[in-house]
Amino acid sequence: MDVLISGAGIAGPALAYWLRHHGFTPTVVERASRVRAGGSGVGFRGEALDVLDRMALLERAHALNTHPGDARDSGPCAPEILRGDLIGLLYEATRREVEYVLGDSISTLEQDADGVRVTFERGRPRRFDLVVGADGLHSRTRSQVFGPRERFVRHLGLYTAAFGLPSQRDTGLFHSMPGKAADLLRARDDGEARAVLHFASGSLTYDRDDVAQHKRIVAERFAGEGGRIPHLLEEMSRAEDFFFDANAQVEMDRWSSGRVVLLGDAGYCAAPASGHGASQALIGAYILAGELAVADGDHALAFAAYEREMRGFVAEHQQLGREGADRFFLGAPIREAPDMTAAEVTLARIVRLRNYVSSPAAT
């Protein structure tokens, strides 16, 4: 079974790994010309650690931990690594057995009883049995199949920028200003760090591909602030691994339509303020691929099971995202998170019991 995955962030390569494991033939198309780097730290615990372990990536994730031994960790089994580092691990784990089409994107999708005809912005048209939209908060797949962005995306009134710093000693500091905040996080043992800047704002209009414009937006918002802020803005102007996006959530009644299904932020973004986007992507990929294998390729049955298993988990994480954004407006660090929720405990048990790793290969 041929499966096209749109998006080479976290969700797409993770799904490609598990689909290939189960005997499917995945192809990943990514609009960027290379696998993306940058972004802030992403953490894992519980069920996400189980999935990384089954992918033989947990030890490597620990080696990339941005703050080993830090008291903010929830334990020695809870690494936090840079988003770009995680994407790199997933890409390296899949690139030899999975076709990656970089620098291209889906133009149109036409479904029929037997598959999906896909045209691309640059490449020739192709047919696939299934299409998965793993193309993030701004998913074009979602817009093409389910409707305009405005129907599903809920802005939380907060924007986040992140970028690397060559060397910082005062990591772990949180600087709060009215409607703004700056966080300095250790990124590597060699002294490299990352700055994460947050500011409150209504929905902004900007070109998603214009990094220079993104930097100007952030610089204008923090202009005139004292302390370390001028230094951070200067470093930001030179940063090549700059990330900028809204804290927003995607709320949908269903994540599939015919032979097209959404995965990760494209279908159920919980917002960076939740601290669980990477975990949702890894778990969703594992369950979606596993259900397709269990259903022997019956996509309707598999999509229904995938959604049934993920709904409660997603709902609680989205609540955490809303609470995280609220904490920002109260002047508290938005990356704080409570212990495992009831939905996480339940899903962790599902992941352990549903050992899709042993499932027979699909054809």
C-alpha positions as CSV (number, residue, x, y, z in Angstrom):
1,M,0.0,0.0,0.0
2,D,1.4,3.4,-1.1
3,V,1.0,6.2,1.4
4,L,1.9,9.9,0.7
5,I,2.8,11.9,3.8
6,S,2.8,15.7,3.5
7,G,5.3,17.2,5.9
8,A,8.7,16.2,7.2
9,G,8.6,17.7,10.7
10,I,8.1,15.3,13.6
11,A,4.9,13.5,12.7
12,G,5.7,12.8,9.1
13,P,9.0,11.0,9.5
14,A,7.7,9.2,12.6
15,L,4.7,7.9,10.6
16,A,7.0,6.9,7.7
17,Y,9.1,4.9,10.1
18,W,6.2,2.9,11.4
19,L,4.5,2.4,8.0
20,R,7.8,1.1,6.6
21,H,8.1,-1.2,9.6
22,H,4.6,-2.7,8.9
23,G,5.3,-3.2,5.2
24,F,3.7,-0.2,3.7
25,T,5.5,2.1,1.2
26,P,5.5,5.7,2.4
27,T,6.6,8.7,0.5
28,V,7.2,12.0,2.3
29,V,6.8,15.3,0.5
30,E,8.1,18.5,2.2
31,R,7.7,22.0,0.8
32,A,11.1,23.1,2.3
33,S,14.2,22.4,0.4
34,R,15.8,20.6,3.3
35,V,14.8,19.0,6.6
36,R,14.0,21.8,9.0
37,A,16.2,22.8,11.9
38,G,15.6,25.2,14.7
39,G,12.8,25.5,17.1
40,S,12.7,25.3,20.9
41,G,13.1,22.3,23.2
42,V,10.6,19.4,23.1
43,G,10.2,17.0,26.0
44,F,8.9,13.5,26.3
45,R,7.6,11.3,29.1
46,G,5.5,8.2,29.6
47,E,4.1,6.8,26.3
48,A,6.3,9.0,24.1
49,L,9.4,7.5,25.7
50,D,8.0,4.0,25.0
51,V,7.6,4.9,21.3
52,L,11.1,6.4,21.1
53,D,12.5,3.2,22.8
54,R,10.7,1.0,20.2
55,M,12.3,3.1,17.4
56,A,15.7,2.5,19.0
57,L,16.1,6.3,19.4
58,L,15.7,6.7,23.1
59,E,19.4,6.4,24.0
60,R,20.3,8.9,21.2
61,A,17.6,11.3,22.6
62,H,19.2,11.1,26.0
63,A,22.5,11.9,24.5
64,L,21.0,15.1,23.0
65,N,19.3,16.1,26.3
66,T,19.5,19.9,26.6
67,H,19.7,20.0,30.4
68,P,20.8,16.6,31.9
69,G,20.4,16.5,35.6
70,D,18.4,19.7,35.7
71,A,16.0,19.9,38.7
72,R,13.2,20.9,36.3
73,D,13.3,17.4,34.8
74,S,10.6,15.0,35.9
75,G,13.2,12.3,36.2
76,P,16.2,10.7,34.5
77,C,13.9,9.2,31.9
78,A,12.5,12.5,30.7
79,P,14.9,14.0,28.1
80,E,14.3,17.4,26.5
81,I,16.0,17.9,23.1
82,L,15.8,20.6,20.4
83,R,13.0,20.2,17.9
84,G,15.5,20.2,15.1
85,D,17.6,17.5,16.7
86,L,14.5,15.3,17.0
87,I,13.6,15.8,13.4
88,G,17.2,15.0,12.5
89,L,17.0,11.7,14.4
90,L,13.8,10.7,12.7
91,Y,15.1,11.6,9.3
92,E,18.3,9.7,9.7
93,A,16.2,6.7,10.9
94,T,14.1,6.7,7.7
95,R,15.9,8.3,4.8
96,R,17.5,5.1,3.5
97,E,14.2,3.2,3.2
98,V,11.7,6.0,2.7
99,E,11.4,8.3,-0.4
100,Y,11.7,11.9,0.5
101,V,10.6,14.6,-2.0
102,L,12.0,17.9,-0.7
103,G,11.3,21.3,-2.2
104,D,7.8,20.3,-3.4
105,S,4.2,20.3,-2.1
106,I,0.8,19.0,-2.9
107,S,-1.2,21.1,-5.4
108,T,-4.4,19.1,-5.7
109,L,-6.0,15.9,-4.4
110,E,-8.6,13.9,-6.2
111,Q,-10.1,10.9,-4.4
112,D,-11.9,8.0,-6.0
113,A,-12.9,4.5,-4.9
114,D,-9.4,3.1,-5.5
115,G,-7.0,5.8,-4.4
116,V,-6.0,9.4,-4.6
117,R,-4.6,11.2,-7.6
118,V,-2.1,13.8,-6.4
119,T,-0.6,16.7,-8.4
120,F,2.4,18.6,-7.1
121,E,3.7,22.1,-7.4
122,R,6.8,20.8,-9.2
123,G,6.8,17.0,-9.7
124,R,4.7,14.9,-11.9
125,P,1.2,13.6,-10.9
126,R,1.1,10.4,-8.9
127,R,-1.4,8.0,-7.4
128,F,-1.4,6.8,-3.8
129,D,-3.7,4.5,-1.8
130,L,-3.8,7.0,1.1
131,V,-2.7,10.6,1.9
132,V,-1.7,11.8,5.3
133,G,-1.6,15.5,6.2
134,A,1.3,15.9,8.7
135,D,2.0,19.4,7.6
136,G,1.5,21.3,10.9
137,L,-0.6,24.1,12.2
138,H,-0.8,25.7,8.7
139,S,-1.7,22.5,7.0
140,R,-2.5,22.9,3.3
141,T,-3.8,19.3,3.3
142,R,-6.4,20.3,5.9
143,S,-7.4,23.3,3.9
144,Q,-7.7,21.4,0.6
145,V,-9.8,18.5,2.0
146,F,-11.7,19.9,5.1
147,G,-12.1,23.6,4.5
148,P,-10.4,27.0,5.2
149,R,-8.0,27.5,8.1
150,E,-10.4,29.9,9.9
151,R,-12.9,27.0,10.6
152,F,-10.4,25.0,12.7
153,V,-7.6,27.2,14.0
154,R,-8.1,29.0,17.4
155,H,-5.5,31.6,18.2
156,L,-4.5,31.8,21.9
157,G,-3.2,35.4,21.8
158,L,0.5,34.5,22.0
159,Y,3.4,34.2,19.7
160,T,6.7,32.5,20.3
161,A,10.2,32.9,18.7
162,A,13.2,30.7,19.3
163,F,16.8,30.8,18.1
164,G,20.3,29.6,19.0
165,L,22.9,31.5,21.0
166,P,26.6,30.6,20.7
167,S,27.4,30.7,24.5
168,Q,25.4,31.7,27.5
169,R,26.1,31.2,31.2
170,D,22.9,32.5,32.7
171,T,20.6,29.9,31.3
172,G,17.4,29.0,33.1
173,L,16.5,32.6,33.6
174,F,13.0,33.8,32.9
175,H,12.5,37.5,32.2
176,S,8.9,38.7,32.3
177,M,7.7,42.1,31.1
178,P,4.1,43.3,30.5
179,G,2.8,41.2,27.6
180,K,6.3,39.7,26.9
181,A,8.7,37.2,28.2
182,A,12.2,35.9,27.5
183,D,13.6,32.5,28.5
184,L,17.2,31.4,28.2
185,L,17.6,27.6,27.9
186,R,20.7,25.5,27.8
187,A,20.9,23.6,24.5
188,R,24.1,21.6,24.7
189,D,26.8,20.7,27.2
190,D,29.3,22.8,25.2
191,G,27.7,26.1,26.4
192,E,25.3,26.6,23.4
193,A,22.0,27.9,24.5
194,R,18.7,29.0,23.0
195,A,16.5,32.1,23.5
196,V,12.8,31.8,23.5
197,L,10.8,35.0,23.3
198,H,7.0,35.2,23.8
199,F,4.7,38.1,23.3
200,A,1.0,38.7,23.5
201,S,-0.8,39.8,20.3
202,G,-4.0,39.3,18.3
203,S,-3.7,37.3,15.1
204,L,-1.0,38.7,12.8
205,T,-0.8,38.6,9.1
206,Y,2.6,37.8,7.7
207,D,4.4,35.7,5.1
208,R,5.2,32.3,6.6
209,D,8.3,32.0,4.4
210,D,9.8,35.5,5.1
211,V,12.2,34.9,8.1
212,A,13.4,38.5,7.8
213,Q,9.9,39.7,8.3
214,H,9.4,37.4,11.3
215,K,12.6,38.8,12.9
216,R,11.4,42.4,12.3
217,I,8.0,41.6,14.0
218,V,9.8,40.2,17.1
219,A,12.4,43.1,17.2
220,E,9.6,45.7,17.0
221,R,7.7,44.0,19.9
222,F,10.7,44.0,22.2
223,A,12.2,47.4,21.1
224,G,13.0,49.6,24.1
225,E,13.3,46.8,26.6
226,G,16.3,46.7,28.8
227,G,18.5,44.1,30.5
228,R,19.5,41.3,28.3
229,I,16.9,42.0,25.6
230,P,19.0,44.2,23.3
231,H,21.7,41.5,23.3
232,L,19.2,38.8,22.5
233,L,17.8,40.9,19.6
234,E,21.2,41.4,18.2
235,E,21.9,37.6,18.3
236,M,18.5,37.0,16.8
237,S,19.4,39.2,13.8
238,R,22.3,36.8,13.0
239,A,20.5,33.5,13.9
240,E,20.2,31.0,11.0
241,D,18.0,28.6,13.0
242,F,15.2,31.0,13.8
243,F,11.7,29.7,14.5
244,F,8.5,31.9,14.8
245,D,4.9,30.9,15.1
246,A,1.6,31.5,16.9
247,N,0.4,29.6,19.9
248,A,-2.8,28.3,18.4
249,Q,-4.9,25.1,18.5
250,V,-6.7,23.1,15.8
251,E,-10.1,21.8,16.8
252,M,-11.9,19.4,14.4
253,D,-14.9,17.1,14.7
254,R,-13.1,14.5,12.5
255,W,-9.6,13.9,11.3
256,S,-10.3,11.9,8.2
257,S,-12.2,12.2,5.0
258,G,-12.3,9.3,2.6
259,R,-8.7,8.3,2.0
260,V,-7.1,11.4,3.6
261,V,-6.3,11.6,7.3
262,L,-4.6,14.3,9.4
263,L,-1.8,13.6,11.9
264,G,-0.2,15.7,14.7
265,D,-0.6,19.5,14.6
266,A,-2.4,19.4,11.3
267,G,-5.4,17.8,12.9
268,Y,-5.1,18.5,16.6
269,C,-2.4,21.0,17.5
270,A,-2.4,21.6,21.2
271,A,-0.1,24.8,20.9
272,P,3.5,25.1,22.0
273,A,2.2,26.3,25.4
274,S,1.0,22.7,26.1
275,G,4.5,21.3,26.0
276,H,3.1,18.1,24.4
277,G,3.1,18.7,20.6
278,A,6.0,16.3,20.0
279,S,4.6,13.6,22.1
280,Q,1.2,13.8,20.3
281,A,3.0,13.6,17.0
282,L,5.0,10.5,18.0
283,I,2.1,8.7,19.6
284,G,-0.3,9.6,16.8
285,A,2.1,8.2,14.2
286,Y,2.6,5.0,16.2
287,I,-1.1,4.4,16.6
288,L,-2.2,5.4,13.1
289,A,0.4,3.1,11.5
290,G,-0.4,0.3,13.9
291,E,-4.1,0.5,13.3
292,L,-3.6,0.4,9.5
293,A,-1.5,-2.7,10.0
294,V,-4.1,-4.4,12.3
295,A,-6.9,-3.5,9.9
296,D,-4.9,-5.0,7.0
297,G,-5.1,-1.8,5.1
298,D,-8.8,-1.1,5.6
299,H,-8.4,2.6,6.0
300,A,-11.9,3.4,7.2
301,L,-11.6,1.0,10.0
302,A,-8.1,2.1,10.9
303,F,-8.9,5.8,10.8
304,A,-11.9,5.3,13.1
305,A,-9.8,3.3,15.6
306,Y,-6.9,5.9,15.5
307,E,-9.3,8.7,16.3
308,R,-11.1,6.7,19.0
309,E,-7.8,6.0,20.8
310,M,-6.4,9.6,20.5
311,R,-9.4,11.8,21.2
312,G,-9.2,11.9,25.1
313,F,-5.4,12.3,25.0
314,V,-5.7,15.2,22.6
315,A,-8.5,16.9,24.6
316,E,-6.4,17.0,27.8
317,H,-3.3,18.2,26.0
318,Q,-5.3,21.0,24.4
319,Q,-6.6,22.0,27.8
320,L,-3.0,22.1,29.0
321,G,-2.2,24.4,26.0
322,R,-4.9,26.8,27.0
323,E,-3.8,26.8,30.6
324,G,-0.2,27.3,29.5
325,A,-1.1,30.4,27.6
326,D,-3.1,31.7,30.5
327,R,-0.1,31.2,32.8
328,F,1.9,33.5,30.5
329,F,-0.7,36.3,30.9
330,L,-0.3,35.8,34.7
331,G,3.4,36.2,34.4
332,A,4.5,32.6,35.0
333,P,6.7,30.4,32.7
334,I,4.5,28.8,30.1
335,R,6.7,25.7,29.9
336,E,5.7,24.5,33.3
337,A,3.5,21.3,33.1
338,P,1.7,19.1,35.7
339,D,2.3,15.4,36.2
340,M,0.9,12.9,33.8
341,T,-2.9,13.4,33.3
342,A,-5.5,10.7,33.4
343,A,-5.6,10.6,29.6
344,E,-1.8,10.2,29.4
345,V,-1.9,7.3,31.8
346,T,-4.6,5.6,29.8
347,L,-2.9,6.1,26.5
348,A,0.4,4.9,28.0
349,R,-1.3,1.7,28.9
350,I,-2.8,1.4,25.4
351,V,0.7,1.9,23.9
352,R,2.1,-0.8,26.1
353,L,-0.8,-3.3,25.4
354,R,-1.1,-2.6,21.7
355,N,2.3,-3.7,20.7
356,Y,2.0,-3.0,17.0
357,V,5.7,-3.7,16.6
358,S,4.7,-7.4,16.5
359,S,1.9,-6.9,14.0
360,P,2.2,-8.7,10.6
361,A,3.3,-6.7,7.7
362,A,0.6,-5.1,5.5
363,T,0.7,-5.3,1.7
